[in-house]
Amino acid sequence: MTSLPEAYDTPGAGPPADFWRRELAALGGRARILDLGCGNGAVALLAAETAAARGARWEIHGVDRASIDPLRSLPARYRDAAAAVTFHPGTSMARTPFDAGYFCLVTGQFAFEYGDPSLIAAEVRRVLRPGGRAAFVIHLQESAVVSGAAVELAHLRETRELFDAARTVAAVSGGAASLPARLAAWNRFGREFLRLERLADAQPERRPVATLREVPAALRDALTGAIPEPGDPLGPAGARDCGRALADLDGALRAREGRLAELLAAAPDRAGLQRLLGETASRGLEVLARADLHDPGGPLLAHAVTVRRPRHPE
């Protein structure tokens, strides 16, 4: 909901965006910012756009353990902002390549809770200058983001049987199977497609239902693009193209399943949040402010925390 750059496209994009704007507003004309677990750089891009609008000279870095490549993968409208950020793929939040005391602000949106909080807090303290701040937006188990992720993950898993049926259609259509066998495979696909349609119609919430509608539609399009009429055979080239399309879609959705499962495992409950904040204190960071982030008049989205490295020497 709030990790993509598009979350900042419009005024009133939500409490997480407002939280980051307040944190960035406290910076002067020169600043060094480190965004932990940056992904495609939602917070880093917001910082770059803010600096450009203010005429500020900010040095912005983003680290992520994944093989991120925002300059290549982001839509064109974000390229200028992304070019102002130095991204560091394959980099642990707990072991960054920067000198001690290098940054005045460290940020992390849905990042801190994904690693070892003790190690991350120690690294945050190391790279912050005395008096520097760190700010984090953290998942909570009770939030709408996490409950939505649980529903979406369940829906993705519901599509597995349809994937199996689609593979069977592709396999028998490209082999020496008889017409009755090809039609039987299509009938199985059709029954499963209708089951997911009925399941989508029965869902009370709109957003997670997209999975139950879009995945079947994508599978149908992959099959009908190669096999215009149910029961038609596939030549070798068509079988390869169809198989590749199904494999690409399967890989993308399994990756999505993995990210959702990781989110659900990482999101702390209230007691876990207290333990996480306790780790920051044990590493010499003092909590300045914390608050739940809600949609105006709506559900809980996340928890926001701002901490500081004390100015006094140890």
Order of alpha helices (4+ residues) and beta strands (2+ residues): alpha-beta-alpha-beta-alpha-alpha-beta-beta-alpha-beta-alpha-alpha-alpha-alpha-alpha-alpha-beta-beta
